[in-house]
Amino acid sequence: MSDLGSLSHCLVDSDGDEASRARRLRRKALLASLGLEAGLVAAMLIWPLITPGVLPRWYVVTPAAPYPGGGGGASHPHEAAHPHPLDHHSPAPCIYCAPAIIPPHVSSGDADEPPAISDDGGGSGPGLGPVIPGGGSPIPGAGDGRPMPPPPAPPAPSRPLPVSGGVMEAMLTHRVQPDYPRIAKFGHISGTVELRAIIAKDGTVRELEVVSGNGILAQAALAGVREWRYRPTLLSGNPVEVETRITVTFTLE
């Protein structure tokens, strides 16, 4: 029996008392570690609240006296804090204060009459600027009976005005349908041809250039579009040249 008792202390896995004792020890160790960590966290949070917030000595800086500036000698610091009293002089008259004595009667003299403005064309009135020579108002058409000059016409654009193809299609007055090339019909060739056109001031097609499309169809499109006519495009009442894109579609029946 003594041998069995001594072996019971070595076989921990088979002994229920030793297993429960080990679980109690692990539980106590876990609770102790949790309590220690909680105490450390609480100390870290409470310590800044109870300690005085005093800056270290090397962070305390005494500001220097302001630099007096200028070319003269440096003034004493007490002179800036206590300026010299101002010299005694007569105070400036107050133009917004009430007069000391109010006259019993209002003067009716001619000293305050407004100045006369001459219309001889050689002088100028106060605040009105120089008068136009020959009489009249400096503002054109004001009081002299003469009509105001018309505003200058805007300069014509140096290059054709770009206009979308949809807008120019609405201004089309004469349209010629391009002939479908016979060789394109035999070859079952169809598609679209895009042209860049410059419309002159009188509405005729002045310049044409192929942008994209089949070469056989492009020649027929150029021949037909050259016969198109448009209404003149007006800018401030004046006809101008425009640049637009024209799309011609060739479809086999």
ZIJOSUL-V876023 format. One record per residue. PSI is psi in degrees with one decimal (* if undefined). OMEGA is omega in radians with two decimals (none if undefined). NEAR is the number of other C-alpha atoms within 12 Angstrom. Layout:
BEGIN
PSI,OMEGA,NEAR  PSI,OMEGA,NEAR
END
This chain:
BEGIN
-33.5,3.13,7  -34.5,3.12,8  -36.8,3.11,9  -37.8,3.12,11  -38.4,3.13,11  -33.4,3.12,11  -23.0,-3.13,14  -29.5,3.10,18  -22.4,-3.12,17  -37.3,-3.13,14  84.6,-3.04,15  -37.2,-3.06,16  -29.6,-3.10,15  -3.4,-3.10,13  120.0,-3.12,17  -36.5,-3.13,14  -43.2,-3.14,15  -35.9,3.13,17  -42.0,3.12,18  -36.9,3.11,15  -39.7,3.12,15  -38.1,3.11,16  -38.1,3.10,14  -40.2,3.14,14  -42.6,3.12,14  -36.6,3.12,14  -41.4,3.12,14  -39.9,3.13,14  -38.3,3.12,14  -43.7,3.13,14  -38.1,3.13,14  -40.7,3.14,14  -39.2,3.09,14  -41.9,3.11,14  -39.8,3.13,14  -43.5,3.12,14  -40.4,3.11,14  -38.6,3.10,14  -40.6,3.12,15  -42.6,3.12,14  -42.6,3.12,13  -39.0,3.12,14  -39.3,3.12,15  -32.4,3.14,14  -34.3,-3.05,13  -27.9,-3.05,12  -42.9,3.10,14  -21.6,-3.14,12  -28.5,-3.08,11  -13.9,3.12,10  141.3,3.12,12  137.5,-3.13,9  77.6,-3.12,9  130.0,3.10,10  148.7,3.06,10  163.5,-3.05,9  -33.0,-3.08,8  -5.7,3.08,8  -7.6,3.14,8  113.8,-3.07,9  129.8,3.09,9  122.3,-3.12,8  143.2,3.12,7  161.1,3.13,8  144.5,-3.13,14  145.4,3.12,13  127.9,-3.06,15  -32.9,3.14,15  177.0,3.12,10  175.2,-3.10,8  -10.8,-3.10,8  179.6,3.13,8  159.0,-3.12,9  132.9,3.14,15  158.2,-3.14,18  141.6,-3.11,14  -30.5,-3.14,14  -21.3,-3.13,12  -34.1,3.11,12  -34.6,3.14,14  -31.0,-3.12,11  86.5,-3.12,11  158.6,3.11,12  145.9,3.11,10  149.1,-3.13,8  148.6,3.07,8  144.7,3.14,8  125.4,3.09,7  167.6,-3.09,7  133.4,-3.13,8  150.3,3.12,7  143.7,-3.13,8  142.2,-3.14,9  117.2,-3.10,10  -8.7,3.13,8  3.2,-3.12,7  159.5,3.10,9  145.4,3.13,9  151.9,-3.13,10  -38.0,-3.12,8  127.6,3.09,8  122.2,-3.12,8  145.3,-3.11,8  -26.7,-3.11,6  148.7,3.11,8  130.7,-3.12,7  140.9,-3.13,9  30.9,-3.13,8  176.3,-3.13,8  20.2,-3.07,8  -25.4,-3.06,8  22.5,3.12,8  145.1,3.13,8  148.0,3.14,9  148.2,3.13,12  141.4,3.13,11  121.1,-3.10,18  146.9,3.12,18  22.4,-3.10,18  -5.0,3.10,17  -3.4,-3.09,18  -13.4,-3.08,16  -168.8,3.12,18  142.4,3.14,22  162.6,-3.13,20  120.0,3.06,13  -0.1,-3.10,9  -7.1,-3.13,14  -178.6,-3.11,15  145.5,3.11,22  143.4,-3.12,23  132.7,3.12,21  138.9,-3.12,14  5.6,3.11,14  170.2,3.10,23  176.8,-3.09,22  148.5,3.07,24  -16.5,3.12,20  126.8,-3.09,19  131.8,3.07,17  12.3,-3.11,14  102.2,2.98,14  -6.4,-3.12,13  0.3,3.07,15  -5.4,-3.13,12  139.4,-3.14,13  150.3,3.11,11  141.5,3.13,13  145.3,3.14,11  150.2,3.11,9  148.0,-3.14,7  142.8,-3.14,9  140.7,3.13,11  145.9,-3.14,12  145.4,3.12,12  142.2,3.14,18  141.6,-3.10,16  -18.9,3.13,10  160.7,-3.12,14  144.0,-3.11,22  123.8,3.14,23  129.3,3.13,20  142.5,-3.12,24  157.7,-3.12,19  -33.3,3.13,23  -39.0,3.12,13  -43.2,-3.13,18  -30.2,3.09,30  -33.5,3.08,23  -22.6,3.13,17  6.2,-3.11,23  128.9,3.13,24  -25.9,-3.13,17  119.3,-3.09,19  132.2,3.08,21  120.6,3.13,18  121.9,-3.13,18  143.4,3.09,25  137.2,3.10,24  120.1,-3.12,30  137.7,-3.10,25  -38.2,3.14,15  -31.5,3.09,15  -32.7,3.08,22  -43.6,3.13,18  -34.9,-3.14,11  5.1,-3.14,13  47.1,3.13,17  126.2,3.08,23  170.2,3.13,25  -165.4,-3.11,23  151.1,3.08,26  126.4,3.13,30  128.9,-3.10,28  147.5,2.98,33  122.3,-3.03,30  146.6,3.01,36  118.0,-3.11,35  127.9,-3.12,39  174.6,-3.11,28  -28.1,-3.14,24  3.7,3.08,21  -0.1,3.10,29  157.7,3.13,29  108.9,-3.06,35  -32.7,-3.05,25  139.0,3.12,25  144.3,3.13,29  133.4,-3.14,26  127.4,3.11,27  -44.5,-3.14,21  158.4,3.09,22  168.4,3.13,25  142.9,-3.08,23  -38.2,-3.13,21  -42.4,3.13,27  -29.6,-3.10,35  -37.7,-3.14,35  -41.0,3.09,26  -37.5,3.12,30  -40.5,3.11,39  -41.7,-3.12,34  -35.8,-3.12,26  -40.8,-3.06,27  -26.1,3.12,38  -22.1,-3.14,30  -1.6,-3.10,24  153.2,3.11,32  142.9,-3.12,28  160.9,2.96,32  142.4,3.14,25  139.4,3.08,24  125.4,-3.06,31  137.7,3.04,21  111.3,-3.05,18  37.8,3.11,14  -2.2,-3.10,12  134.7,3.12,16  141.0,-3.12,21  160.2,3.03,28  145.9,-3.13,32  156.2,3.07,35  130.3,-3.07,30  173.4,3.08,32  135.8,3.14,29  130.8,3.13,36  122.2,3.12,31  126.5,-3.09,35  129.5,3.07,24  118.6,-3.11,27  131.7,3.09,18  137.8,3.10,17  *,none,8
END
